[in-house]
């Protein structure tokens, strides 16, 4: 009977030590105990080797993320002045040149320069968001002021295509980061403007649910084929249908990441040729 109790005690001690090892591993405080030839000691040695390997991999991953972040920042810094100068000289050329052919070339230079500038800025934002350099700080607040600011920022682009932006009033609240959410909604509106025909309308509204408030951006654009709807939020994805349109395929990816990082999500409902509705779900907290 005594031997049986001793066996149980040994099992409990082993389980207690294994549990302690896991807790120490989680807290990053694990140290090998005095080594002997027991099976538990051999397990501790292997556990220590596993943790050391995991820590080394984590460190290499963080170093790689830091290098990428530094590279993107350097690219942004080094290209800022040359791109500004290209845009300035292009504007001067357009003001002084009268040859229609040269004016067309200058306009192409301007468009491509602006596209490159937008791509670089989007990559910088994505890099900082993914690396944790920018941390979202959700706060409980009214949603309407954020939507109003995003719509105001898009009106100039909309007016150039004679597109009307209708913003429905709402008293819905959510838990979100104002700056980044305005960026996300602005990207959705910009996307709708880009792919909507002239003299059409974009409607922004909010559906208030128990756990989420859904910001809806509805347009009368070209729509998205059903087989492509799951891909539109992927980084750099662009449909062959819009190859000739301006864009770099990163705006909707940013929208998805911003939603995800504040406990929300995004989805799209669309019928090809009949427009799309994008839903940005804000967690109410």
N, C-alpha and C positions, 0 to 999 in steps of 0.2 A: 504494500500500500504506500509506504514511504517513497519507494522508487517511482511509483506512478505520479505522486504529487510533485516530486522533484522534476520529472519530465515536463509536467504542465508548467511549472515555474520557469523552467529553461525556455519553453516555447514563448511564454509571455514576455520574458526578458528579451528574447530575440525579436519579437514583434515590436516591443517598446523601443528597442535600439533602431530597428528599421524605420519606424515612424519618426523617431528623433532625427535620423539621417535625412529623411525627406523634408522635414521642417527646416533643418539647417540648410539644406540645398536651396529651398525656396527663399530663405533669408540670406543666402550667400555667405553663410558662416560655417559651412561644413569643414571639419578637420578630422583626419584619421586619428583613431584612438591608438593605444599601444598595440603594436602588431604582434600577433602570435600565429600559430599554424591553424587556428580554427577556421571553419568555413565562413563564419561571420566576418572575421578579419580579412579574409581573401576577398569577400564581397565588398568590404569597405575600400580596399585598394582599387578594385575595378570601378567602384562608384566615384572615387576621387579622380581617376583617369578620365572617366566619362564627363564629369563636371569641368575638369580642366580643358577638355576638348571643346565642350559647349561654350565655355567662357571665351576661349580663343576664337571660335567661329563668330560669336557675337561681336567680339572686338574688331575682327576683320570686316564684318558687315558694317559696323558703325564707321570705321575708317573709310570704307568705300563710299558710304553715303556722304561723309564729310567732303571727300574728294570731288564727288559729283556736284555737290552743292557749291563748293568753291569754284569748280570749273564753270558752272552755269552763271554764277555771279561775275566771274572774270569776263566771260563772253558778253554779258549784259553791259558791263562797265566799258569794255574796250570797243564795243560797237556803237555805243550811244552817240558819241561825237561824230563819227563818220556818217552814220545814218541821218543825223540832224543836218549835217552839211549837204548831203545828197538831196534831201527834201527842200532845203533852202535854195540851192542852186537850180533845182527843177522848177521851183516856183518863180524864180527870177527869169528863167528861160521861157516859161509860159507867158510871163507878162510882156516880154520884149519880142518874142518870135511871132512871125505872121505866117510862116509857111505851114499849111495844114498838115503836111506829112511829118514835119519836125514836131509840131504841137502834139500829134498823136503819139509819137515816140516818147516825148516828155511825159505825157499822161501815163503811159505804160510804166515808165521809170518810177513815177510817183506812186502808182498803185502797188508795184512790187516792193518798193521801199517800205510803204506802210504795212504791207503784209508781213515783211520780215521783222519790222519793229513789233508788230502785234505778236508774232510767234515767239520772239525772244522774251517779251514781257510775260507771256503766258507760261513759258517754260520756267521762268524765274519764280512766278507765283506757285506753280505746281511743285517745283523743287523745294521751296520753303515750306509749303504745306505738308508734303510727304516726309520731309526730314524732321518735322517738329519744330522748326524755327519759328513758324507762325502757329500759335495755339489758339483755337477757337474758344471763346468765352461766352457761352450761351447765358442769356438772362431773360427772365420772364418780362414780356413787353407786348405792346400792341403791334400788329403786323402791318396795318395800313400805312404808317409813315415810311416804312422801309419800301413798300411797293410804290408809293408815291415818288420817292426819290429815284428809284430805278426807272420808273416810267418817264420822269422828267429828263433823266440823262439820255434816254433813247429817242426823245421827240425830234431832235434835229435830223437824225438819220431817217426817221419815219416820214418827216415832212418832205425830204428829198424825193421820196417815192410816193408822196401824197397818200400815205397810209395813216389812218386814224387809230389812236390808242385810246381805248375805253377802259377806265378803271372803276370798278364797282366798289362802293363804300362797304366797309366791314368793321365790326368792333371785335373781331376774333383776336385772341392772344396766343402766343407761343413762347417756347424757350429757345432762343436762338441768338447767334452772334450777329449784330446789326450790320457791321461792315461786310463780312463775308457773305451773308445772306443777300444783301443788296447786290453784291458782285454776281451771285448765282442767278438771281431773278433778272438782272441786267443782261446776262448771257442768254437767258431764255428768250427775252424780248428781242435782243439783237438777232438771234437765230431766226425768229419768226419774221422779222423785217427783211432779213436777207433772202428768204425763200418764199415770200409772199408777193403777189402781183401788185402793181400800182392800183391806187384807188380802192384798196381793200381795207379791212379793219382787223385789229388785234384786240381781244378782250381779256382783261386780267380780273380774276375774281377769286374768292376764297370760299371753300367748303369747310365748315366747322364740324369736326367730329369729336368723339369723346376723348380720344388719346392724341389725335393729330389734327392739325389745320392744313388743308391742302390748297396751296396756291396754284391756280389754274391759268395757264397762258394759252389761249386758243387763237389760231390763225386760220386763214383761208388759203394757205400756200399749196405747194405741190404735193404735200403728204409724203408718207414713208411706206414703202412696201412692207408687208407683214414679215417677210423673212429677214428684213434688215432692222426691225424695231429693237431687237435684243442687242444690237451692235452699236447703236448710235451713241451710247455713252462710253464706248471704249476710246482709249487715247489714240488720237490720230486717225480714227476711222472716218472716212468720207465716202459716201455713196458715189458710184459712177454716174448717177443721175445729176449730181451737182458738181461735177469735175470742173466745169467752167466758171462756177461761182467763186467769189472770194471766200477765204476761210482756210484754216489749217487743221481742223478736226480736234481741237483741244478744249473748246469752250464747254461742250456738254460733259466732257470728262471732269472738268473742274466743278461743274454743277453737281455731279454725282458725289464727288469726294467731299464737297462742302456739306451736302445733306447727310452723308454717312457719318461724318465726324461730329455731328451734333444730334445723333440718334434719329435721324430722319431717313428718307429715301426718295427716289424719283422714279417716275414711269411715264410712258407716252401712249396715247391712244390716237391712232391715225388711220385714215383711209386714203389710199393712194389717189392723188388727183383732187382730193376734197379737203385738204387741210389737216392740221394736227392739233392736239391739245397735250401740253406737257404739264405734269403734276409734280409739284415740289412739296413734299410732306414735311411739315415742321412739327416736331414733338412738343407736346404741351407741358411736359414736365410734371 
